[in-house]
Amino acid sequence: MEVWSGSADATNVFAVGLTPAVTLDSLPTHVAVLDPSGTIQYVNKAWQRYGSSNEGQSSNSGVGQNYLAVCDAATGLRSDEAIDTANGIRSVLRGELAEFTLDYPCHSPNQHRWFRLRAAPIVLGDAIGAVVMHADITRAAQEVEAHHEAERLSRESERRLHSALEAAQIGDWSLDLRTGITDRSLRHDQCFGYEAPLPVWSHDRFLAHVETTDRVRLAASFKRALAGGGDFSEEYQTIWADGSPHWLWSRGSVSFDDHGEPARVVGIVVDITARKLSELAEQSALERLNEAQRISGIGDWDWDGTSGKITWSRQVFRIMGRDPDLGTPNEPDDLRAYYDAASLVVQQQHIAAAIATGEKQVFELVIVRSDGELRFARAMALPRTDAAGTVVALYGTIEDITERKRADFETARLASLVASSDDAILS
C-alpha cells in the first residue's frame, strides 16, 4: 500500500512515513478513508469490529461501498442526520469545509451510546479524499446529559419553591457580602411598601426602612450571625412611605467561605402586620382587663380538669401576695399553703360540688399570705362542660373583701358595745 501523507489542518493522525495500517489500527476510534467520490477505500480494525458486531459484516466492513450513497438512502428515525452527514462530507471533498463535525446518538435496546463524527480532507495521490472518524463519546455525552438534567431539576425546584413562596406571600433574598448587592423576589420589596422592585437593595437600605427603636437590636443580631452564629431570626417594625406601620419577620442564614469568612446571607421576609396588630389588640385588652381587676379588686382563675393546670390573672397574684414571676402554684401543697384550715375544707367542698352538679358555687375563704397577713376573699366557681355535659374545667373569680369584712367586724363590734351600754346613745 502506498504511503499517504496527512493534512496538518485536517486530522493529525497521518504522518509522513507511516502506513494507514500502522497509524489507524492503533486507534479506538472508527476510521474510514473515502476517495473523492465517497467510496470507502480503507477502514481500520475498530471500524471492522464495530461493523461485525452490529451488522454482521465481514472484516472488510464497508470497503468498496459508497459512503455518501448509503447516507443518502437512509430512512427512519436518524435519516436527517445521515443526510446532514453526506452533505457535510461533500463540502469537505469540495474544499468548502476544513472539517465537518456531527454528534449523534446510536442507541441499542440494551445500551445508550453517543458518537461524534468528524470528516476532514486527506491527500490521496493527486486527489483529495476524506477521512471519516466515529469516536465514542458516550461517557462525555452522559455527563452532559446528567448536567442538563440536573439543571432542569434545579430550575424546576426553583420554580416550585418560587411558586410556594408566592402562595405563602413570603419574600426571599440573597445578600452577597462582597458586593453588598441583594438579589430578591418582588414579594421582598412589597413587604417594604414598594409595588415594583427597586433597582438596588443593600443591607444599609434595609436598615433604613426599620423603625429606629428596632434598628440597633436588628443590627446586633445580624452582626452576631456574621461573627459565627450563622443564623438569625427577628421581628421588627417598618414605616412605609405613606406613614403606615408594618411589622415584618426576617430569618437568614450566613454561609462562610473556605477561610471561615462570611460570604453570603440568604433568607426570607414575611409581613406579619395582621398578626402583630391582633396581638397588640389582645395585649391592650388584657392590660385594660388587668387594670379593671386591680381597681375592682377582683381577679379571675381557670382550672383545666384534663391537665390539672391552674391559671391566675394578675389580680389573683396581688390578692394572694405571690410574685407573678413565680407562676401559678399547681402543686397541692403549694396551694394549701395559701388558706387556713377551715378555708381548705370549704374550698374542697364547693369545688367537688361544682364538678358533681355542674352548678355555680359561691363561697368565702381566708387567705394566709407568705408574710402572715390574713386577707378575706369571696370566690366563685363556674363549671365548663363538654358536648356530653361532663364538667371538664372550672373557671371563676376571687374578690378581695378584706376591707368590707373589717368594716363589718367594726360595725358588729360597735353594735355590741351599744347594745351592752346602759347610757342613752343617739346616732
Secondary structure, DSSP 8 states (H G I E B T S, - for coil): -------TTTTS---TT--HHHHHTT-SSEEEEE-TTSBEEEE-HHHHHHHHHHH---TTTTTTSBHHHHHHT--STTHHHHHHHHHHHHHHHTTS-S-EEEEEE--BTTB--EEEEEEEEEEETTEEEEEEEEEE-HHHHHHHHHHHHHHHHHHHHHHHHHHHHHHTTEEEEEEETTT--EEE-HHHHHTTT-SS--S---HHHHHHHB-HHHHHHHHHHHHHIIIII-EEEEEEEEE-TTS-EEEEEEEEEEEE-TTS-EEEEEEEEEE-HHHHHHHHHHHHHHHHHHHHHHHHTEEEEEEETTT--EEE-HHHHHHHT--GGG----SHHHHHTTB-HHHHHHHHHHHHHHHHH---EEEEEEEE-TTS-EEEEEEEEEEEE-TTS-EEEEEEEEEE-HHHHHHHHHHHHHHHHHHH--S----
